[in-house]
Each structure stands twice: as C-alpha cells, then as structure tokens.
C-alpha cells in the first residue's frame, strides 16, 4: 500500500506539471496581468490533478490505518483517473491535433 500511495502522489505531481506545461502561455498572461484575474473555478480546475493525487493518497492512508478494505479502492481509482488523464494530456501536448488555419497544430 505504501508504494501505491507514493506512486499516486508522484503521478499527481507529474500530471500537474504536464498541465502547467500545456497551459504555459496562458499562465504567463495571468502572471503579467494581461488576462485579468483568474476565477476560483479556474484555479480549482488547474489544481485538480494535485488535489486528486494528494487527496486520494490521504484518504487511502487513513482507511489503511483503520484496516478498511476500501483503502485499495480509494488509492486505485484516483491512480487510474490520473494515469488516463496524464497519458492523454501528454500525448496531446507532444502531438497536438491540427488546427484550422494553422500549420502542424500551431496557429498562424
């Protein structure tokens, strides 16, 4: 269980990094103040991978200490969601789909 929790936390942080890399231009506009203040919902959506990874690991650890059988479910479900999301986002970050009016996925 301990290695599963470590993997969950690490995958959550990797998914957060991939998301930050994918939105690096938007984040630069926000930091410079050109995009206006971000909404609370946008902040929660941006931090969702880290929240899912750390929250899932915390819940699974508490359930594991109580010797509950639900600890594995609480650890594996966020792990699968993060693995699918991180894999998909990594694929589309490295190989963006072509956009109309652009060249190789990059707008003109």
C-alpha positions in Angstrom: 0.0 0.0 0.0 2.9 2.4 0.8 4.3 2.1 -2.8 0.9 2.7 -4.3 0.4 5.9 -2.3 3.9 7.1 -3.3 3.0 6.3 -6.9 -0.3 8.2 -6.6 1.4 11.3 -5.2 4.1 11.3 -7.8 1.7 10.8 -10.6 -0.5 13.6 -9.3 2.5 15.9 -9.3 3.6 14.8 -12.8 0.1 15.3 -14.1 0.1 18.8 -12.6 3.4 19.6 -14.3 2.2 18.4 -17.7 -0.9 20.5 -17.2 1.2 23.6 -16.3 3.4 22.9 -19.4 0.3 22.7 -21.6 -1.0 26.0 -20.4 2.3 27.8 -20.1 1.3 30.7 -22.4 -2.0 31.3 -20.5 -0.1 31.2 -17.2 2.4 33.7 -18.5 -0.5 36.1 -19.4 -2.1 35.7 -16.0 1.3 36.4 -14.2 1.8 39.5 -16.3 -1.8 40.6 -15.6 -2.9 40.6 -19.2 -5.7 38.1 -18.9 -7.4 39.5 -15.8 -7.8 37.8 -12.5 -8.4 34.1 -12.7 -11.7 32.8 -11.3 -11.8 30.5 -8.3 -13.3 27.7 -10.5 -10.3 28.1 -12.9 -7.9 27.8 -10.1 -9.6 24.6 -8.8 -9.6 23.1 -12.3 -5.9 23.9 -12.7 -5.0 22.3 -9.4 -7.3 19.3 -9.9 -4.5 16.8 -10.6 -2.6 17.7 -7.5 -5.8 17.8 -5.4 -6.8 14.4 -6.7 -3.4 12.8 -6.1 -2.8 14.2 -2.7 -6.4 13.8 -1.6 -6.7 10.3 -2.8 -3.4 9.4 -1.0 -4.6 11.0 2.2 -7.9 9.2 2.2 -6.3 5.8 1.3 -3.8 6.2 4.1 -6.5 7.0 6.7 -8.5 4.0 5.5 -5.4 1.8 5.5 -4.7 2.7 9.1 -8.2 1.7 10.1 -7.7 -1.6 8.3 -10.5 -0.9 5.9 -10.9 -2.9 2.7 -11.9 0.4 0.9 -8.3 1.7 1.2 -7.3 0.0 -2.1 -10.3 1.4 -3.9 -9.5 4.9 -2.6 -6.0 4.5 -3.9 -6.5 2.8 -7.2 -9.5 4.8 -8.5 -7.6 8.2 -8.4 -4.5 6.4 -9.7 -6.4 5.2 -12.8 -8.0 8.5 -13.4 -4.7 10.3 -13.2 -2.9 7.7 -15.4 -5.5 8.1 -18.1 -5.6 11.9 -17.8 -1.8 12.3 -17.7 -1.3 9.9 -20.6 -3.9 11.6 -22.7 -2.6 15.1 -21.9 1.0 14.1 -22.5 0.0 12.6 -25.9 -1.9 15.7 -27.0 0.9 18.0 -25.7 3.5 16.2 -27.7 1.3 15.6 -30.7 -1.2 18.4 -31.0 -4.1 17.9 -33.4 -4.1 20.1 -36.5 -6.0 23.3 -36.1 -7.9 25.1 -38.9 -5.8 27.9 -40.3 -2.6 26.6 -38.7 0.4 24.5 -39.5 1.1 21.3 -37.6 -1.2 22.2 -34.8 0.2 25.7 -34.3 -2.0 28.7 -35.2 -0.6 31.1 -37.7 
